[in-house]
Amino acid sequence: MMKSKLRKSLFEVRRESYVKEESIKKDILDCSLGTNPYGFPHEILEGISLHDFDCSIYPSPYNDSLKGALVEYWKGTFDKEEVFIGTGSMGCLEKVNKFAIREGSKVLGYAPQFSEYITEVRIMGGVYEYMSLKKGEDFEFNYDEFIGKINDNYTLVYIDNPNNPTGQVIPLDVIEDITKKALEKEVIVVVDEAYGDFMDIKNSAVNLEYPNLIVVRSFSKGFGLANLRVGYAVIKGRDLREIYSKVNLPFQISTLAEIFAINAIQHRKFIQKCTRKISNNKKKLLNYMKNEFNISATAMEVPIVLLWKEGVNLYEYLLKRDILTVNGADFAGLDSSYVRLRIPQDIKMLIKRFGE
């Protein structure tokens, strides 16, 4: 009865996500969701007591303390009014879609990339078009082909950097050229740096100054605070900032989450230690697998990688060996012969199970 009064796309789009509600066997090696395999910096717990919190009081409406800490962390790369706190990076992306995507809006991306965002575009009635990364080129990002596709028919360009699921890092000068081309065509560029804390801070698009650029980051990955759902968006263009403000609700995160996030960014060295360990483990794993599995272009310090094996349901193949990964079928342009694997702490155990 109400169908004609609701957004048509809600009835046409099937929600797709690699996040599954499933029970995990006790002895399974979880290499699925892309969290920091080394957890979070436990020093942030010092001096915090739950008895100090009154759960009946609302948190800071726009989290000014965290904003100030982020400005200091980024050494003044942006101002306080240019950063917005959200419920994870996905919460920030939802707000972008809320003001930018309507029925028929076209978004340009590349495949494979973060599938949850693609689903959100389609649910809002948007049309997601993508450039396919090529298997024969190990899914390496093709800058020339991508920039040639940008035109004024698009509302938005979406880039995840580092890329999910390959773990490859796109150089900042390439991101800047894409942003310049998009600006000429009056197209918004969203750079999703959910895994950004695993790459060199100098490669972040936060360092760029363009009125059409939105950079989204998360505390869920590098800082290991996935359970707290803290993210932020940096928007330096005044017009985009004013529009984002109109769809930005107060009370996005709890006081406790804000305190943990503020404490976490005092521990940049924690992430540096993690990336060194991840890089060492990833090199060992890829060296072991290179003769039997295909491996995507990937950065050693990013804890995810795309693997595939022709003619094999690789997801089930690894599950039988008690290794849980993300099924490639949950990404645009891929199938179950691919998996996204997160590098675990116990690399010896993973290699042992691969060989079983």
N, C-alpha and C positions, 0 to 999 in steps of 0.2 A: 504493500500500500504506500509506504513512504519512499520507495525506491526513486521515484521521479524527482523527489525533493533533495536528494543527497548527491554528493559528488559521484559522477558516473564512474570514475576510475576505481572507486572502492569496490565495485562489483565486477570489474574487469581484470583486476590485478590480484594474483595469488602472492601472498606474503612469502618471500624467500629469504632465508637466513641460514648461515652455517652454525648458528647458536642453537643447540638442541637440548631439550629437557630430557635427559637420559641418565640412568643410573650407571655409575662407573665401577667396574670390578675393582676389588681391593688391591690386587696386584698389578693392575694395568699401569703402564708408563704413559702418563698424560702429556702428549706433545701437541695438543690441540689449540686451545685459546692462547693468544699471543701475549701473555703476561711476562714479566721479568722472571726468568727461572731462578733468580736468587732472592726473590721476595722484595722486601722493602727495607730501608735503613732503620733498624730497630732503635737507634738512638732517639728517634722522634717520639718514642713513648715516655721518655724520661720527664718527670715532673708533671705528667698528665694524670689526673684522677677523675674518674667518672662522678665522684661525689661532688665535684665542683660545678657540675652542669645542672641547670634547671630546665628540664625538658618541656616545661609549660611556656617558656619564653621563645618568641620567634628569633631566628638568627638575624644577622646583619642583612638588610634587604639586598644590597648589591656588593657586599663583601669587599669594602674599601681596604681593609687590612691586607687581604690577599693580593689585591690589585697593587698596592704599594710595594709589597714584597716582590711581586713579579717585575715591576719597573726597576727595582734595585737589582734583581737577578739578571735582567737583560741589560743592565748598565745604561739605562736611559734610552734604549733603542726606540721605545715608544713612551707616550705619556699615559698617565693614569686613566684619562677619559677615553683612551683608545683601546682599552682592554675590557672584555666582558667575561664574567664567570658563568659557566654553564654546568648542567648535569652531565658530566663527561663530555668528550668532544662531540659525541652524537647529539647531545642536547643543543650544542651550538649549531651543528649542521641542520638540525630540525628548524631552528629559527631562521636560518638563511633560506631554506625552502619555503618557510611560511610566508616570507615577503617576496621571494623571487619567482616561485614556481606556481603557475596556474595552468588550467587546461590548455594543452598544446605547447607549453613552453619547452624549448629544446635545450638539452644539456649535452655537452660534448665531453666524453671521457675516453678511456682506453681500457682494453680488456686483456687479461683479468685485472680487476681491482676491487676495492672494498664493496662487497655486494649489499650490505645493509643500507648504504647510502643510495645505491641504485634503486632499491625497493622503495625507499622514501620518496624519491623523485616520481616514480610511477604512481604511487598512491596519491600524490598531490595532483595527478593528472598530467605530469610532465612527460616528455619523450626523451629517453636516454639513448643517445647514439654514441658509438664508440669505434675507435681504431683498434683493430686486433693486433696485439703483439704476436710475433711469429715464432712458432715452435722451432723452425730451422735456424733462428737467430737467438735461441735460448731465451726468448721472451724479453729481449733487451729493448728498452724504450727507444722508439724511432722518432727523433726530434723533427727531422725535416718533413716526414709524412704528417706528423701531428699538427705542426704549425700551419701546414698547407690546408688543413681542414677548417681552421677557424674562420668564420664569416659572421656577418651581422644577423643571420637567422637564429643564432644561438643567444640564449639569455645568460648562460653560465658555462664556464669550463671547470671541470672537476679533476684535480690531480691529487693522488695520494703519494706522499713522499716522506719516508721510504714507502715503496709500493707494497701493498698487501694483495697478493700472497707471495710475491717473489723475494721481497726483502732487498730489492735493488734501490740505490739512491740516485736520484736525478740531480745533476749539478745545478748550483744556484744560477749560473749564467743562462742555462737553458730555461729555467723557470722564469727568469726575468724577460727573456726574449718572447716567451709565450704570453706573459702578462702585457708586454708592450703591444704585441699584435692584437691581443684581445681589447686593449684600450682603444686602439684605432677603430675597432668595430663596435665599441660601446658594449662590451661583454664583460661580465663579472668573472673573476678568477678566484676559485676557492682552492687553497692548498691545504690538504689534510695531513698534518704532521703528527698523527697519533703516535707513530713510532719515532718521532723526531728526536727524542732524547738519546737515541742510540747512534745518531749521526753527529758529525762535527757541528757545533753550534753556529759556526760561520757559514754553514750551508743552509741555514734556515731562511725561509722567505720572510720571516719577521724582520730581517735586516733590510728589506726592500721598502721603497716609498712610492706607492702607486695608488691612485684614488679608486681603482677598480678591484683592489686585492683584499681578500679576507684569508687570514691564516688561522687555522684551528689546531689546538694542541690539547694534550691529555696528561693527567697524572697517573693514568691507569697502567701504562707500559713501563717506561724507564724507571719511574719512581716507585712502582709496585703498589699503587694505591687503588687498584681496580674496584675494590669493594666499596670505596667511598664515593665514586662517581663524581670526580672533579675534572672539569675541562675549562678551556678558555679560548676566546677568539680575539685576535688582534686586528683592528680595522683602523687604518690611518686616514682613509678618505672621509671627509666630513659628511658628504651626502649619504654614503653607505652607512656611516655610523649613526646618523640621525634616523634612518629607516630601521636599522637593526634595533635601536633603542625602543621603537614603537611596538615591537613584537617581543621585547625582552621583559619577562615577568620577574618580580622580586622574589627573594627567598629561594634561590636555585639550589643552594647546598646548605648543610647544617653547620652550626658553629664548630662542632667537633671536626667535621671534614675540613673546614677552613683552617683550623689550628694545625691539623696533621699536614696539610698541604704547605702551609707556611714553614713548618719545621722541616719538611722534606727538602725544600729547595735550598736549605742551608747545607745540604749533603750532596753536592754535585760530584764529589770524589767517589761516592758510592756508585753512581752510574758509570764513572770512568773505570772503576775496578770491575764492574759487571761486564762492560763491553770488552775488556781485555780477556776475561774468562770465556765469554761467548765466542769471541773471535778464535781463540785457541781451540775450543771444542768444535766449532763449526768447521774449521780447517781439517781437523782429524776425521770428522764424520764424512765430509765431502770427498776427502782423499780415499776413504774406505769404500765409498759408494760409486765412485766415478766410472768403474768398469761395468757395473750392473744396472745403474739407474741413470736417467737423464736428469740434469740439474739446471735450473734456471740461472740467468744472470742474477747475482746477488752480492750484497755487501757483507763482509765477514762479521762486522760488529752488530748487525741486525739479527735478532734471534729467530727469524722465520725464513723458510726457503720453499720453493716449489719443486717437487720431484715428480717424475712420471716414468712409466714403463709400458711400452707398446703392448697392446693386447692383454693387459693384466688389470683386473680391478684392484688397483694398488691400495685403496682404502681397506678393502676386506683382507687383502694379503697381509697388511700390517696389523690389522685388528686380530687376526688369528695368531699373531706373534705377540699379542698383548701390548701393542703400540697404538694408542689413540691419536689420530690426526684429524685434520679437517678435509672432508671429501671435496675433491676438485669439482664435482658436479654442482656444488653450491656457488661456483663462480661463473660469470658469463664467459662463454667460449670454451669451457673445459668440460671434462667428464670424469668418471670414476677411475680412469687410468692415471689421474693426477691426484696428489695430495699436497696440502700445505702442512709442513712440519715445523714445530717450534723446537728449538735446540734446548734440551733439558740440562739440568745440573749434572746428572749421572750419564756422561757420554759413553762410558764403558758398558753400562747396562744396555743402552740403546744399540750400540754396535753389536753386542752379544745377541740381542734379540733379532736384529736384522739378519744375522747369520744362521738363525735356527730354522 
